[in-house]
Amino acid sequence: MKKSDCSGCEDNFYNGNNNLGVKECFRFRGQGNRVKKRYRIDYNTPTNIREAYQEVTCPTCYRKKGFAYMDKIPAYALTKEQREDKSRIEFIQGVNHP
């Protein structure tokens, strides 16, 4: 992993980008920390929409304001077609409909 992988992370401040004399982020050499494929979603986005997750490559310790990062998309996150099918089935069965 290179320090350039930390660009945009909240903690990149500690990679020498400060006037405090701190040269390296305490997470940078953390055990198990590596660059890998992850999924990012905005905090204000419903988590059950599969298309809302963006595939990104970043360090496992990467943090950015307003986003959540996870290793895989949750099973409850459905595609548009799956949501439409579920809604259609619920309508036919009378679920959530008076």
SULJO-V956261 format. One record per residue. N is the residue number from 0. SS is DSSP state (alpha for helix, beta for strand, coil for the rest). PHI is phi in whole degrees, 0 to 359 (NA if undefined). D_CENTER is the distance of its C-alpha to the mean C-alpha in Angstrom with 1 decimal. Layout:
n,ss,phi,d_center
N,SS,PHI,D_CENTER
N,SS,PHI,D_CENTER
This chain:
n,ss,phi,d_center
0,coil,NA,19.1
1,coil,250,20.3
2,alpha,296,19.9
3,alpha,294,19.2
4,alpha,292,15.8
5,alpha,274,15.1
6,coil,303,15.9
7,coil,95,13.9
8,coil,287,12.6
9,alpha,302,14.1
10,alpha,272,16.2
11,alpha,296,17.6
12,alpha,307,20.5
13,alpha,276,21.8
14,coil,271,22.1
15,coil,82,25.5
16,coil,265,24.4
17,coil,210,26.4
18,coil,257,30.0
19,coil,263,29.8
20,coil,87,30.6
21,coil,281,27.4
22,coil,266,26.9
23,coil,214,23.8
24,coil,299,20.6
25,coil,293,21.1
26,coil,273,17.8
27,coil,302,18.7
28,coil,257,21.1
29,coil,298,19.6
30,coil,296,20.4
31,coil,82,18.0
32,coil,281,15.9
33,coil,205,15.5
34,beta,273,13.7
35,beta,206,12.1
36,beta,284,10.2
37,beta,223,6.5
38,beta,239,4.4
39,beta,242,2.5
40,beta,219,4.7
41,beta,290,7.6
42,coil,302,9.2
43,coil,270,12.3
44,coil,261,11.4
45,coil,301,12.8
46,coil,279,10.5
47,coil,269,13.4
48,beta,258,13.3
49,alpha,299,12.1
50,alpha,292,12.6
51,alpha,284,10.1
52,coil,277,7.2
53,beta,255,7.5
54,beta,280,8.2
55,beta,226,8.2
56,beta,248,10.4
57,beta,204,10.0
58,beta,297,11.5
59,coil,294,10.4
60,coil,265,11.2
61,coil,299,9.4
62,coil,225,8.9
63,coil,217,9.3
64,coil,302,10.9
65,coil,88,9.8
66,beta,231,6.0
67,beta,247,3.9
68,beta,243,2.2
69,beta,217,4.7
70,coil,282,7.7
71,coil,213,8.8
72,coil,285,8.8
73,coil,300,11.0
74,coil,297,14.6
75,coil,283,15.3
76,coil,282,13.3
77,beta,255,16.3
78,coil,285,17.2
79,alpha,301,19.7
80,alpha,296,22.6
81,alpha,295,21.7
82,alpha,294,21.4
83,alpha,295,24.7
84,alpha,298,26.4
85,alpha,298,25.4
86,alpha,296,26.7
87,alpha,297,29.9
88,alpha,295,30.5
89,alpha,298,30.2
90,alpha,295,32.6
91,alpha,296,35.1
92,alpha,278,35.0
93,coil,79,35.3
94,coil,285,32.2
95,coil,60,31.1
96,coil,228,33.9
97,coil,291,37.3
